Amino acid sequence: MTTTNIQLTSTISADNKLTVALNNVAMPQPGADEVVVRIEAAPLNPSDLAVMFSVAAMTTATQTGTEQQPVISADVPAKFMPAVTTRVGKAMPVGNEGAGTVVAAGSSPAAQALMGKMVAVIGGGTYRQYLCANVQSCLELKAGTTAKEGASSFVNPLTALAMVETMRAEGHKAIIHAAAASSLGQMLNRICIADGIDLINIVRKEEQETLLRNMGAKYVVNSSSDSFLADLTAAIIETGATISFDPIGGGQLTSDILNCMEAAITHDVEEYNVYGSSTFKQAYIYGALNRGPITLNRNFGFAWGVNGFLLFNALGKLKPETVMAMRKRVANEITTTFASHYTHEVSLAGALQMESIAAYSKQATGEKYLITPQK
């Protein structure tokens, strides 16, 4: 092993400045139940950008430093500083997940069993060359799986599976998913097709419709179509979907979904009820692609809920054996059901180039970046 180790951190200072930089840090030494992973691939997910750039105004961003160790600086609007008080002055390690080879292991049998193995890891700080992780945070990948194939083994796969398990636990029978052509959306499609679950996909472009239908998706509705609300209602009537998952957040899509659910439930009801139907309708928001207000035009009665959906909270509500089965399924199907495709690969230094930042900050459907810390 080398004696050098570089990690990417994000810091907000008390004078309203964001600094994202590469730092030289000590090589980690594993404890009894820990391993040192040589991180070879780590994806750039929206949740990573939330830590990396936080609430900074990236239109003010500038790049300094050197080619090998660039530094990004940006202003944080004063109105947002109260929301980030607890991280002021702290260098926050960035990167939720990644994959690589175990190059050192602690003394426990569980740690020793991973020595030399290719593992996926979750828990934070994966945008670095060497990471020390507890064995419980590691997922041993099947022999022959590459770091690139296993880099996205946790966030998207487990979120998609958690959506299905949440649907089952709450007594729903079909799912509505927005921004459905995303990497996560494609995984959810493959899961639902394999498990015989009806899934209504909401997209906004014709090419996204074509992509999902070619994958075998039965229900795809386009939010940019004049017939969107009618199409969505018809799909809900056919499937009986009463739970939705939306990564967009702001705007009125949540309202549209709940209203269409109510319209589908009451489409053949002749007797009027001022309180609406008694069927409970649940909308979950798991992202913030639109940070604006959530507008609810309440034509969906009183039996409804709008909640945030966070992976770790969702997993905490499931039985341990269910979570273990989910992890095992991901490892077994990482190159099929849970395959991720990347359009760009960048080094740690490359991730802090203004051109790269401008591209991956768009969070465009069909464009996914992979960081390769060893390059």
N, C-alpha and C positions, 0 to 999 in steps of 0.2 A: 504494500500500500504506500501511496505517496504521503508526504507529511503536510501537504498544502490542502486547504479546503476553502472553497468560495461559496458564499450564500448571498441571496438577494433579499434585501430588507426594505421596508417602507416605514418612514418616520414622519410624524406630524409634530412640529415644534410649537411652542407657546406663542410664537410670533406669526401664526397663521401660514406656515410654509410646509409643504409636503416635499420630502426628499426620498427618492427611490434610488438605491445604490447597491453595488456589489462590494462585499466586505470579506477580508481574509479572516477566517475563524479557525480555532483549534480543531484538530482531528478528534472526533468523539471516541470515547472509551466505553464499551458496552458493560452494563451491569449484568447480573446473573440472568435475568429474563429479557435481555435486550440483544439486538443485532445491529451491526453497522452495514447499511445498504449503500452501495455505489450507485447513485441515482443516474440512470442512463436515459430516461425519458419521463417527462412530466407534462401533462396537458394544461393549456390555458383555458380555464372554465370561467364563466361569469362570476362565480363566487370568489375566484382568485383575484379578479379585477377589483372586486369590492374591497379587498384588503389592500391590494397594491396601490390603487389610486384613491380609494375612499371617497370623500366628498369634495375633493379638489376640483378646481375649475381647470380642466386639462387644456382649454384654449389658451391658458397662460403658461403652458409648460415650455421649459427650455432644457437643452442638453449641454452638459459640460463634462469635465473629467477627461479620460483618455479613451482610445478605441477599445482597449481591453477592459477597462473599468469605467464605463460611462455613468454619469449621474444625472438623474432627471429631477427637476425642481418645478413646483407649481404652487399657485396661491390657493389657499382654502378660504372661501368666503366667510366673513365673521359670523354670519347668521347660522352657519353649520357647525361652528366650533363647539357649542354645548353638546352636540350629539357625539363628539369624539373625545370628550374630556378624558376618559379612562385610558386612552392610548397616547395622549400627548407626552412627548419625550421618550417614548419607547420604540426601539427598533423592532418592528413586527416582521417575523419571518413569513415569507409568502410561498404559496403552493400547497394545495390541499392533498394532492395525491401524486403518485408516480410509480415507477418500477425500476428495478435494477438487481444487481447481484449482491448477495450477502458475502462480505469480505472479512468480517470478524463477528464472533458470537460469544455471548456470555456462557457461564458454566452450567446453566440449567439444561436438562435433556431437550426441552422444547427449543431452546436457542441453538443448541448444537446440531439439532436435526435440520436446521435451515442453512447451515454453513455451506457455501458454494452454490446455493439454490437461487433461481430466479424468482423474485417475489414482487408483488404489488404492495404498496404501503400507503396508509392514510394517517392523518393526524396533524398535518401542518408542517411548513418549512421544507417542502420538497424541492424548491428551487435552489438547490445547492448540490455540491458534488458528492458529499458523503453525509448520510443522515443516520442518527442513532434512533432506533424505534423499538418499542416493546413488541414482543412476539405476537401479542393479541392484535396489534395494528397491522400485521403482515398477513398476506394471503399467498401461500405457495402456489405458483403457477405450474401447469402441466409441463413436463419435459418437452423442450422444443419451442415453447412460447417465447417470443422475443420481448424485450423491454417495451418496444413501440406498441406491440399488440396488447401488452398488459398494463400500459400506463394509465388507462382510464377504466380500471377495474372496480372502482368504488362509487364515485359520485353519481354518474349517470346510470350505470347498471342497477345499483342498489336503490336509487330513487325511483326508477321505473318499476322495479319489483315491489318496492314499498307502496307505490300507488295501487298496484293490484291487490296487495295484502290488506291495505286500508279499505279498499272497496269491499272486499270479502268480510272483513271484521265489522264494518258498519252496516252490512246487510244490503248493499247495492248490487246490481247485477250487470251493469254496463258503465263504461267510462266515456267522458268527453275530454279531449285534450287539445289545448290551443298551441299555436306555433308548432304544429305537429310534424313538420318536416325536419326538425332539428335532429342532431345525433341521438338525443334522448328519445325523441318522438319515434324515430325509426326503431330503436330498441323496444319501445313499448309496443309498437306494431307487431314486431316479431314475437314478443312474449304473448300478446293477446291472440294472435293467429295460432300459435302452438298450443295455448291453453284453452282455446274455444271461448274466448271472451269477446263480446261485442265492443268495439272501440269506434267512437266518432272523432274523426280528425278534422280540426279546423286549421286551414292554411289561408294564405292571402295571395298566392300566385298560381297561375295555371301550370307552370312547370313543377310546382310542388305537388299539385294534384296528381300530375302524371307520375311523378316519382313514387308516391305512396301507392297509387293504384297498381303500378308495375310490381310493387312489393307484395301485392295481394290484399291491400286494404279495401274493405267493402264500403265503408262510410267515410267519404271525404267531402267537406263543404268549404266553400271559398268565401271568406269574410268580405272580399272586395266585390262580390257578385251582388247584383240588385235583388236576387232571390235568396240571399243568405239566410235571413230569418225563417223564411218558409222552408228552405232546404234543411236547416238545422232542426226545426220543429218536426218535420217529417221523419228525419232520422231518429229523433228521440221517441216519437210514437212507435216506430218499428223496434227499437232496442230497449226502451224503458229506462234509459240512462237517467240517473238522478244524482250523479257525482261528477264533478269536473276538476281539472287541474290546469292552471294557467300560469305560465312564466312571464306574462306581460305585465299584469298588475294594474297599471293606470288605465284611464279611459272607461268606456262603458261596455266592454266585452263581457265582463262578469255579469253585469245587469242583463245583457242580451241573452246570455246562457240561461240564467235563472228564469227570465221571462218565457223563453222557449220551452224550458222544462215545464213550467206551469201551464202553458198553452197546450203542450202535449198531454199532460195529465188530465186536463179538463176538456179536451177536444170533443168528447162525446157525452159530456155531462149536461143535462138539460136544466137542472135546478141551480139557481144562482146562490152563491154564498159570499157574503161581503168579506169574509176572512180568507177566502181562497180555499184551495184544496188542503187536505190534512196530510198529504204525502210530503215528507221532509226532503228538501233539496239542499245539497251541500256543494259549495264552491270553494276550492282551495287555491290559494295563490302561492307559488313557490319561487317566484323570481321578481325582478324589477326592471324589465326591459323598458317599461314606461314608468318613470318615477313621478308622474303627475297624479292628481287625485283620482280615486276610484269613484265613478259616478254610478249610483244605483237609482234607476227609475222604477219605483216599486209597484210593479203590476204582477207580482208573483206571490201574493198572499202573505201569510205570517209563518209558515212552516219552512224556514230556510236558515242557512248559516253561511257566513263567509269567514274563512280562517286562513292563517298562514300555514304553510306546509314546509317543515324543515326536516331534512333527512334524519338527523340524529334523534330528534324528538319522535319522529314516526317509528324509527327502529326501537326506541325505548318502550313503545306501547305494544310491541310484538313479543311473542314468546321466544326465549333464547334458542330453542330448537328450530323455530321458523327462520330466525336470522342466520343460523348456521347453515341451514338448507339453502338459503338465498346465496350465501357466500360460495358454497360448494357449486351451485349451479353456474355462478359467474365464472369460476375457475374452469369448469368443464366446457363452457360455451363461449369463452372469451373471443374466439376467432369466428364465431358464427352469430348467435343471437345478440351478443354484446360487443360485436366488432365496432371499433371506432376508426374513422378515416380522417386523415389530416391533410390539409392542403398546403401547409407551410411548416417548415422546421427551422428553428432558430437556436443559437447558443444562448447562454445566459447574457452575454454582452449584446447579442443581436436582439434580444427581447427588449432592451432599453435603447434602441434606436428609434428616433422620432417617426421614421417611415413605418416601422413595424407597429409601433403603438397606435398610430392613426388607423392602421388596417385592422388589428384585432380588437380595438376598442369599439368598432362598429357592431360587433357581436352578430355578424351577418349569418343567416342560415346557410349551411353548406360550406362555411369556411371555418376551419378549426386549426389552431396553432399548437405545435408541440415544441417544448423546450428540451434541448439535449445538453445537459450540464457538462458532459465530458468533452464536448467539442469546443 
